[in-house]
Amino acid sequence: MMVGEVEVKERPRPSPDYLMQLLNEKKLMTSLPNLCGIFTHLERLLDEEINRVRKDMYSDTVNGLVDRHPLELPEAMGPIVHLQEKLFVPVKEYPDYNFVGRILGPRGLTAKQLEAETGCKIMVRGKSSMRDKKKEEQNRGKPNWEHLNEDLHVLITVEDTQARAEIKMRRAVEEVKKLLVPAVEPGQLRPRFPIRWQHMSLGGLQK
């Protein structure tokens, strides 16, 4: 690089992890009163970047990636396996946010769209996963309803040959993570605790 030239770094690709970094920086700036109003340009640039990343991430999720970025799957070879992943919903960090509605979408459209795109089954499970709270309490403790004793989570399942199942699962996890970040304007909703992504792989079972 020659003297006087400014190195321009490539803008990070929008992702849940990058968005969380931006939100944490925004939270840090707003939590330090002595900095408020001093770095006005920095605050503006940070807000613009948060809005850009949100728009890119959520427009992809709403409009669907299936037509723009279809999954490239190898030829099916080997036995069929069953993969499962649990992504826990950050309800402790955002106790007032309606994650269930965001994940399912109107008439379940968002979840159905993601299922069509990824080839995975996507289900909301755990405490407060049912709209009918009375029915949820009645079912708690019954056979096949054990998940109601667990924290709220998204259960992702897929059946395919190993390589194909792993590709489908990776896409599904990536897309569901986007839905686990509240879609609000910066400053409107702040996490009560720092968010740490939690997910549990339940392994692959051959069928």
CYANA upper distance limits for C-alpha pairs under 8 A (distance plus 0.5 A):
  1 MET  CA      5 GLU  CA      7.00
  1 MET  CA      7 GLU  CA      8.18
 12 PRO  CA     18 TYR  CA      8.07
 13 ARG  CA     18 TYR  CA      8.33
 14 PRO  CA     18 TYR  CA      6.90
 14 PRO  CA     19 LEU  CA      7.55
 14 PRO  CA     53 VAL  CA      5.71
 14 PRO  CA     54 ARG  CA      8.42
 14 PRO  CA     56 ASP  CA      7.33
 14 PRO  CA     57 MET  CA      6.91
 15 SER  CA     19 LEU  CA      6.66
 15 SER  CA     53 VAL  CA      8.05
 15 SER  CA     57 MET  CA      7.47
 15 SER  CA    178 LYS  CA      7.97
 16 PRO  CA     20 MET  CA      6.65
 16 PRO  CA    177 LYS  CA      6.83
 16 PRO  CA    178 LYS  CA      6.07
 16 PRO  CA    181 VAL  CA      7.69
 17 ASP  CA     21 GLN  CA      6.85
 18 TYR  CA     22 LEU  CA      6.90
 19 LEU  CA     23 LEU  CA      6.66
 19 LEU  CA     50 ILE  CA      7.21
 19 LEU  CA     53 VAL  CA      7.15
 19 LEU  CA     54 ARG  CA      8.04
 20 MET  CA     24 ASN  CA      6.51
 20 MET  CA    181 VAL  CA      8.48
 20 MET  CA    195 ILE  CA      8.38
 21 GLN  CA     25 GLU  CA      6.75
 22 LEU  CA     26 LYS  CA      6.68
 22 LEU  CA     46 LEU  CA      7.69
 22 LEU  CA     49 GLU  CA      8.45
 22 LEU  CA     50 ILE  CA      6.93
 23 LEU  CA     27 LYS  CA      6.52
 23 LEU  CA     50 ILE  CA      7.89
 23 LEU  CA    186 PRO  CA      8.13
 24 ASN  CA     28 LEU  CA      6.58
 24 ASN  CA    194 PRO  CA      8.31
 25 GLU  CA     29 MET  CA      6.73
 26 LYS  CA     30 THR  CA      6.75
 26 LYS  CA     43 GLU  CA      8.29
 26 LYS  CA     46 LEU  CA      7.68
 26 LYS  CA     47 ASP  CA      8.45
 26 LYS  CA    186 PRO  CA      8.33
 26 LYS  CA    187 GLY  CA      8.49
 27 LYS  CA     31 SER  CA      6.57
 27 LYS  CA    187 GLY  CA      8.46
 27 LYS  CA    190 ARG  CA      7.63
 28 LEU  CA     32 LEU  CA      7.05
 29 MET  CA     33 PRO  CA      8.43
 29 MET  CA     35 LEU  CA      7.08
 29 MET  CA     36 CYS  CA      7.47
 30 THR  CA     35 LEU  CA      8.31
 30 THR  CA     36 CYS  CA      7.07
 32 LEU  CA     36 CYS  CA      7.36
 34 ASN  CA     38 ILE  CA      8.41
 35 LEU  CA     39 PHE  CA      7.32
 36 CYS  CA     40 THR  CA      8.43
 39 PHE  CA     43 GLU  CA      6.68
 40 THR  CA     44 ARG  CA      6.66
 41 HIS  CA     45 LEU  CA      6.58
 42 LEU  CA     46 LEU  CA      6.58
 43 GLU  CA     47 ASP  CA      6.68
 44 ARG  CA     48 GLU  CA      6.67
 45 LEU  CA     49 GLU  CA      6.62
 46 LEU  CA     50 ILE  CA      6.69
 47 ASP  CA     51 ASN  CA      6.68
 47 ASP  CA    186 PRO  CA      7.18
 48 GLU  CA     52 ARG  CA      6.58
 49 GLU  CA     53 VAL  CA      6.63
 50 ILE  CA     54 ARG  CA      6.58
 50 ILE  CA    186 PRO  CA      7.82
 51 ASN  CA     55 LYS  CA      6.48
 51 ASN  CA    185 GLU  CA      8.06
 51 ASN  CA    186 PRO  CA      8.39
 52 ARG  CA     56 ASP  CA      6.67
 53 VAL  CA     57 MET  CA      6.51
 54 ARG  CA     58 TYR  CA      6.32
 54 ARG  CA    183 ALA  CA      7.84
 55 LYS  CA     59 SER  CA      6.18
 56 ASP  CA     60 ASP  CA      6.70
 57 MET  CA     61 THR  CA      6.92
 57 MET  CA    178 LYS  CA      7.34
 58 TYR  CA     62 VAL  CA      6.42
 58 TYR  CA    178 LYS  CA      7.81
 58 TYR  CA    183 ALA  CA      8.45
 59 SER  CA     63 ASN  CA      6.14
 59 SER  CA     64 GLY  CA      8.29
 60 ASP  CA     64 GLY  CA      5.96
 60 ASP  CA     65 LEU  CA      6.35
 61 THR  CA     65 LEU  CA      7.38
 61 THR  CA    175 GLU  CA      7.51
 61 THR  CA    178 LYS  CA      8.28
 62 VAL  CA    110 THR  CA      7.68
 64 GLY  CA     68 ARG  CA      8.28
 64 GLY  CA    113 GLN  CA      7.67
 64 GLY  CA    114 LEU  CA      8.26
 64 GLY  CA    117 GLU  CA      8.06
 65 LEU  CA     69 HIS  CA      5.74
 65 LEU  CA     70 PRO  CA      7.37
 65 LEU  CA    117 GLU  CA      7.59
 66 VAL  CA     70 PRO  CA      5.35
 66 VAL  CA     71 LEU  CA      8.06
 66 VAL  CA    116 ALA  CA      8.45
 66 VAL  CA    117 GLU  CA      5.51
 66 VAL  CA    118 THR  CA      8.50
 70 PRO  CA    117 GLU  CA      8.05
 71 LEU  CA    118 THR  CA      7.95
 71 LEU  CA    167 ILE  CA      8.33
 71 LEU  CA    168 LYS  CA      8.02
 73 LEU  CA    164 ARG  CA      6.27
 73 LEU  CA    167 ILE  CA      7.76
 74 PRO  CA    163 ALA  CA      7.82
 74 PRO  CA    164 ARG  CA      6.92
 76 ALA  CA    160 ASP  CA      8.35
 76 ALA  CA    161 THR  CA      6.41
 76 ALA  CA    164 ARG  CA      7.50
 77 MET  CA    161 THR  CA      6.72
 78 GLY  CA    161 THR  CA      6.40
 78 GLY  CA    162 GLN  CA      7.85
 79 PRO  CA    160 ASP  CA      8.48
 79 PRO  CA    161 THR  CA      6.20
 79 PRO  CA    162 GLN  CA      8.03
 79 PRO  CA    206 GLN  CA      7.15
 79 PRO  CA    207 LYS  CA      7.53
 80 ILE  CA    159 GLU  CA      6.94
 80 ILE  CA    160 ASP  CA      5.44
 80 ILE  CA    161 THR  CA      5.01
 80 ILE  CA    162 GLN  CA      7.42
 80 ILE  CA    206 GLN  CA      6.39
 80 ILE  CA    207 LYS  CA      6.14
 81 VAL  CA    159 GLU  CA      6.11
 81 VAL  CA    160 ASP  CA      6.16
 81 VAL  CA    161 THR  CA      6.23
 81 VAL  CA    162 GLN  CA      6.52
 81 VAL  CA    165 ALA  CA      8.01
 81 VAL  CA    204 GLY  CA      6.32
 81 VAL  CA    205 LEU  CA      5.72
 81 VAL  CA    206 GLN  CA      4.75
 81 VAL  CA    207 LYS  CA      6.27
 82 HIS  CA    157 THR  CA      7.60
 82 HIS  CA    158 VAL  CA      6.31
 82 HIS  CA    159 GLU  CA      5.12
 82 HIS  CA    160 ASP  CA      7.44
 82 HIS  CA    165 ALA  CA      8.37
 82 HIS  CA    203 GLY  CA      8.44
 82 HIS  CA    204 GLY  CA      5.71
 82 HIS  CA    205 LEU  CA      5.55
 82 HIS  CA    206 GLN  CA      6.85
 82 HIS  CA    207 LYS  CA      7.77
 83 LEU  CA    157 THR  CA      6.09
 83 LEU  CA    158 VAL  CA      5.90
 83 LEU  CA    159 GLU  CA      7.02
 83 LEU  CA    165 ALA  CA      7.54
 83 LEU  CA    166 GLU  CA      8.34
 83 LEU  CA    169 MET  CA      8.22
 83 LEU  CA    202 LEU  CA      7.40
 83 LEU  CA    203 GLY  CA      6.29
 83 LEU  CA    204 GLY  CA      5.12
 83 LEU  CA    205 LEU  CA      7.32
 84 GLN  CA    155 LEU  CA      7.51
 84 GLN  CA    156 ILE  CA      6.03
 84 GLN  CA    157 THR  CA      4.94
 84 GLN  CA    158 VAL  CA      7.21
 84 GLN  CA    201 SER  CA      6.69
 84 GLN  CA    202 LEU  CA      5.65
 84 GLN  CA    203 GLY  CA      6.86
 84 GLN  CA    204 GLY  CA      7.73
 85 GLU  CA    155 LEU  CA      6.40
 85 GLU  CA    156 ILE  CA      5.68
 85 GLU  CA    157 THR  CA      7.11
 85 GLU  CA    169 MET  CA      8.48
 85 GLU  CA    173 VAL  CA      8.44
 85 GLU  CA    199 HIS  CA      7.30
 85 GLU  CA    200 MET  CA      6.12
 85 GLU  CA    201 SER  CA      5.13
 85 GLU  CA    202 LEU  CA      6.30
 85 GLU  CA    203 GLY  CA      8.45
 86 LYS  CA    153 HIS  CA      6.79
 86 LYS  CA    154 VAL  CA      6.14
 86 LYS  CA    155 LEU  CA      5.26
 86 LYS  CA    156 ILE  CA      6.89
 86 LYS  CA    199 HIS  CA      5.69
 86 LYS  CA    200 MET  CA      5.44
 86 LYS  CA    201 SER  CA      6.99
 86 LYS  CA    202 LEU  CA      8.16
 87 LEU  CA    153 HIS  CA      5.92
 87 LEU  CA    154 VAL  CA      5.60
 87 LEU  CA    155 LEU  CA      7.14
 87 LEU  CA    173 VAL  CA      8.26
 87 LEU  CA    177 LYS  CA      8.34
 87 LEU  CA    197 TRP  CA      8.43
 87 LEU  CA    198 GLN  CA      6.55
 87 LEU  CA    199 HIS  CA      4.85
 87 LEU  CA    200 MET  CA      7.16
 88 PHE  CA    151 ASP  CA      7.61
 88 PHE  CA    152 LEU  CA      6.63
 88 PHE  CA    153 HIS  CA      4.60
 88 PHE  CA    154 VAL  CA      6.81
 88 PHE  CA    197 TRP  CA      8.18
 88 PHE  CA    198 GLN  CA      6.15
 88 PHE  CA    199 HIS  CA      6.53
 89 VAL  CA     99 PHE  CA      7.93
 89 VAL  CA    151 ASP  CA      8.43
 89 VAL  CA    152 LEU  CA      6.24
 89 VAL  CA    153 HIS  CA      5.62
 89 VAL  CA    154 VAL  CA      7.67
 89 VAL  CA    180 LEU  CA      6.86
 90 PRO  CA     94 TYR  CA      6.79
 90 PRO  CA     95 PRO  CA      8.50
 90 PRO  CA    180 LEU  CA      7.60
 90 PRO  CA    195 ILE  CA      7.51
 91 VAL  CA     95 PRO  CA      5.28
 91 VAL  CA     96 ASP  CA      8.26
 91 VAL  CA     97 TYR  CA      7.97
 91 VAL  CA     99 PHE  CA      8.44
 91 VAL  CA    152 LEU  CA      8.15
 92 LYS  CA    192 ARG  CA      7.63
 92 LYS  CA    193 PHE  CA      7.80
 93 GLU  CA    191 PRO  CA      5.17
 93 GLU  CA    192 ARG  CA      5.15
 93 GLU  CA    193 PHE  CA      5.50
 93 GLU  CA    194 PRO  CA      7.46
 93 GLU  CA    195 ILE  CA      7.06
 94 TYR  CA    189 LEU  CA      8.37
 94 TYR  CA    190 ARG  CA      7.90
 94 TYR  CA    191 PRO  CA      6.03
 94 TYR  CA    192 ARG  CA      7.00
 97 TYR  CA    182 PRO  CA      7.71
 98 ASN  CA    102 ARG  CA      6.97
 99 PHE  CA    103 ILE  CA      6.53
 99 PHE  CA    179 LEU  CA      8.23
 99 PHE  CA    180 LEU  CA      7.38
 99 PHE  CA    182 PRO  CA      8.18
100 VAL  CA    104 LEU  CA      6.59
100 VAL  CA    124 VAL  CA      7.56
100 VAL  CA    129 SER  CA      7.25
101 GLY  CA    105 GLY  CA      5.96
101 GLY  CA    106 PRO  CA      7.97
102 ARG  CA    110 THR  CA      8.40
102 ARG  CA    179 LEU  CA      7.11
103 ILE  CA    110 THR  CA      7.01
103 ILE  CA    111 ALA  CA      6.77
103 ILE  CA    124 VAL  CA      8.41
103 ILE  CA    176 VAL  CA      8.02
103 ILE  CA    179 LEU  CA      6.44
103 ILE  CA    180 LEU  CA      8.25
104 LEU  CA    108 GLY  CA      5.05
104 LEU  CA    109 LEU  CA      7.00
104 LEU  CA    110 THR  CA      5.84
104 LEU  CA    111 ALA  CA      5.36
104 LEU  CA    112 LYS  CA      8.36
104 LEU  CA    124 VAL  CA      8.48
105 GLY  CA    109 LEU  CA      5.76
105 GLY  CA    110 THR  CA      5.11
105 GLY  CA    111 ALA  CA      7.19
106 PRO  CA    110 THR  CA      7.65
108 GLY  CA    112 LYS  CA      6.68
109 LEU  CA    113 GLN  CA      6.46
110 THR  CA    114 LEU  CA      6.78
111 ALA  CA    115 GLU  CA      6.64
111 ALA  CA    122 ILE  CA      6.90
111 ALA  CA    123 MET  CA      8.37
112 LYS  CA    116 ALA  CA      6.72
112 LYS  CA    122 ILE  CA      8.50
113 GLN  CA    117 GLU  CA      6.66
114 LEU  CA    118 THR  CA      6.42
114 LEU  CA    119 GLY  CA      8.45
114 LEU  CA    120 CYS  CA      8.36
114 LEU  CA    122 ILE  CA      8.25
114 LEU  CA    172 ALA  CA      7.68
114 LEU  CA    175 GLU  CA      8.08
115 GLU  CA    119 GLY  CA      5.84
115 GLU  CA    120 CYS  CA      5.65
115 GLU  CA    121 LYS  CA      6.17
115 GLU  CA    122 ILE  CA      6.85
115 GLU  CA    172 ALA  CA      8.45
116 ALA  CA    120 CYS  CA      8.08
118 THR  CA    168 LYS  CA      5.85
118 THR  CA    169 MET  CA      7.89
118 THR  CA    171 ARG  CA      6.71
118 THR  CA    172 ALA  CA      6.16
119 GLY  CA    158 VAL  CA      7.49
119 GLY  CA    168 LYS  CA      6.75
120 CYS  CA    156 ILE  CA      6.99
120 CYS  CA    157 THR  CA      6.12
120 CYS  CA    158 VAL  CA      5.22
120 CYS  CA    159 GLU  CA      8.26
120 CYS  CA    168 LYS  CA      7.17
120 CYS  CA    169 MET  CA      7.37
120 CYS  CA    172 ALA  CA      7.31
121 LYS  CA    155 LEU  CA      8.47
121 LYS  CA    156 ILE  CA      6.11
121 LYS  CA    157 THR  CA      5.62
121 LYS  CA    158 VAL  CA      6.70
122 ILE  CA    154 VAL  CA      7.35
122 ILE  CA    155 LEU  CA      6.42
122 ILE  CA    156 ILE  CA      5.25
122 ILE  CA    157 THR  CA      7.25
123 MET  CA    154 VAL  CA      6.15
123 MET  CA    155 LEU  CA      5.67
123 MET  CA    156 ILE  CA      7.00
124 VAL  CA    129 SER  CA      6.47
124 VAL  CA    152 LEU  CA      7.94
124 VAL  CA    153 HIS  CA      6.47
124 VAL  CA    154 VAL  CA      5.07
124 VAL  CA    155 LEU  CA      6.67
125 ARG  CA    129 SER  CA      5.84
125 ARG  CA    147 HIS  CA      6.69
125 ARG  CA    148 LEU  CA      7.38
125 ARG  CA    152 LEU  CA      6.38
125 ARG  CA    153 HIS  CA      5.89
125 ARG  CA    154 VAL  CA      6.44
125 ARG  CA    155 LEU  CA      7.09
126 GLY  CA    147 HIS  CA      5.47
126 GLY  CA    148 LEU  CA      4.80
126 GLY  CA    149 ASN  CA      6.80
126 GLY  CA    150 GLU  CA      5.40
126 GLY  CA    151 ASP  CA      5.66
126 GLY  CA    152 LEU  CA      4.67
126 GLY  CA    153 HIS  CA      6.39
127 LYS  CA    147 HIS  CA      8.17
127 LYS  CA    148 LEU  CA      5.45
127 LYS  CA    149 ASN  CA      6.80
127 LYS  CA    150 GLU  CA      6.63
127 LYS  CA    151 ASP  CA      6.01
127 LYS  CA    152 LEU  CA      5.57
128 SER  CA    133 LYS  CA      7.65
128 SER  CA    136 GLU  CA      8.22
128 SER  CA    148 LEU  CA      8.33
128 SER  CA    152 LEU  CA      7.19
129 SER  CA    148 LEU  CA      8.29
129 SER  CA    152 LEU  CA      7.02
130 MET  CA    135 LYS  CA      8.42
130 MET  CA    136 GLU  CA      6.64
132 ASP  CA    136 GLU  CA      6.77
133 LYS  CA    137 GLU  CA      6.79
134 LYS  CA    138 GLN  CA      6.83
135 LYS  CA    139 ASN  CA      6.65
136 GLU  CA    140 ARG  CA      6.59
136 GLU  CA    148 LEU  CA      8.07
139 ASN  CA    145 TRP  CA      6.82
140 ARG  CA    145 TRP  CA      6.62
140 ARG  CA    146 GLU  CA      7.43
140 ARG  CA    148 LEU  CA      6.31
140 ARG  CA    149 ASN  CA      7.51
141 GLY  CA    145 TRP  CA      6.90
141 GLY  CA    146 GLU  CA      6.53
141 GLY  CA    148 LEU  CA      8.20
141 GLY  CA    149 ASN  CA      8.10
142 LYS  CA    146 GLU  CA      7.31
146 GLU  CA    150 GLU  CA      8.14
156 ILE  CA    169 MET  CA      8.08
156 ILE  CA    172 ALA  CA      7.92
156 ILE  CA    173 VAL  CA      8.22
157 THR  CA    169 MET  CA      8.14
158 VAL  CA    165 ALA  CA      6.70
158 VAL  CA    168 LYS  CA      7.99
158 VAL  CA    169 MET  CA      7.41
159 GLU  CA    165 ALA  CA      6.77
160 ASP  CA    164 ARG  CA      6.60
160 ASP  CA    165 ALA  CA      5.49
161 THR  CA    165 ALA  CA      6.31
162 GLN  CA    166 GLU  CA      6.68
163 ALA  CA    167 ILE  CA      6.95
164 ARG  CA    168 LYS  CA      6.78
165 ALA  CA    169 MET  CA      6.53
166 GLU  CA    170 ARG  CA      6.63
167 ILE  CA    171 ARG  CA      6.96
168 LYS  CA    172 ALA  CA      6.76
169 MET  CA    173 VAL  CA      6.59
170 ARG  CA    174 GLU  CA      6.67
171 ARG  CA    175 GLU  CA      6.74
172 ALA  CA    176 VAL  CA      6.56
173 VAL  CA    177 LYS  CA      6.58
174 GLU  CA    178 LYS  CA      7.30
175 GLU  CA    179 LEU  CA      7.49
176 VAL  CA    180 LEU  CA      7.12
177 LYS  CA    181 VAL  CA      7.57
184 VAL  CA    188 GLN  CA      6.99
184 VAL  CA    189 LEU  CA      7.33
185 GLU  CA    189 LEU  CA      8.13
191 PRO  CA    195 ILE  CA      7.88
